[in-house]
Amino acid sequence: MATRLPWPEICRSEQYRGQWVALDNVRYDPATSQPLEAEVVDADEDLGDLCTRMREADRTSCAIHHCEEDAVPPVSLRRPSSGPRPMHG
């Protein structure tokens, strides 16, 4: 069984950063449709090679996303803003 990892952690990982990753059992943020966490099935710098391997392994239901080096957690994971701060003079 694969390990579920948070999406930002996947993108920060040297193993996956800058690559296309095939994900299974993805949990998405309903507000942004961005992945929150998933199991990484495979990864490759070349999208075509990754898709070919997924087809050959009959893993056609995996989601494929690119791990950006500056992945930011989805808005729903950020601490809510307390609003504008009053200026002290």
Buried (B, 14 or more C-beta within 10 A) or exposed (E): EEEBBBBBEBBBBEEBBEBBBBBBEBEBBEEEEBBBBBBBBBBBEEEEEBBEBBEEEEEEEBBBBEBEEEBEBBEEBEEEEEEEEEEEE
